[in-house]
Amino acid sequence: MRKLHPILVLAVLMTTVFSCTSNKEIHETDIMEELTPSNLPLADNSMSSLDWKGVYKGVTPCADCEEIETTITLKSDGTFKRTLKYLGKDENIFVDEGDFKWNDEGSKVTLSGEDGTVQMYQVGENVLFHLDQDGNRITGDLANMYRLEKNPTDFRLEDKKWVLIELNGNPFEKKDDQKEGFIMFNMETGTFSGNNTCNNFFGQYELLEGDGIKFGPAGSTLMACPDMETEKTFMEILKTADNYTVVDGILSLNRAKTVPLAKFELVNKN
């Protein structure tokens, strides 16, 4: 077999190495071009990783009143509702609604009110931090007053339909001239609603530690029905119940952990 000249062998090897190296460099360059920042997936942020939808409450400082009781509801459709109660100033209450937008980093939201005013908040784990006009956290002795805590939530209770089965220890069976009695709790807005076997009702609620619950004043429609006594009892229970239990698809509204005032059965439980 014919032998190659040593110089020719060396030239072939160098060409092969250079070719492989060039191909490798081109391949890596292609990869880096594909992984530009605009194409990289976003890291976890408040918008994508936190359960931020819900009701936030707190008491913030006020320049010309004692304090401001602040309630902000952030909804999944990108809208908000805000209630401001100015303490020590004729207890004035300001309510507005509007849209909110996330910043590019998904860490802050800007609320745009109906009157054109804007306010920024940093979204944390179950908390909103009221920011200054430049979008920075407020520091100093009053820093802790510029935070709004998110209302507690309970997946066992909320966003479900509960049908009335017992009132004051007595089994309840719907009569032909009655509507179905039920109650629902909306986790996102912190509102309860339902029917008391005659009229529709609605209001705000707040979950407390130890399965406590606080019902706000309830509004209702005003239709007359043959059995108004059941409606009266139902609505009275919403005024007096201060805690609840959920066991095996049964919701009990109680007063001071005593005998249940009312029981409800979960609809479509699995």
PyMOL commands that set and color helices and strands:
alter all, ss='L'
color gray80, all
select helices_A, chain A and resi 6-34+46-49+143-145+228-240
alter helices_A, ss='H'
color red, helices_A
select strands_A, chain A and resi 54-61+67-74+79-86+92-102+108-112+118-124+127-130+147-150+161-167+170-171+182-186+191-195+200-208+212-215+219-220+243-247+250-254+262-266
alter strands_A, ss='S'
color yellow, strands_A
deselect
rebuild
show_as cartoon
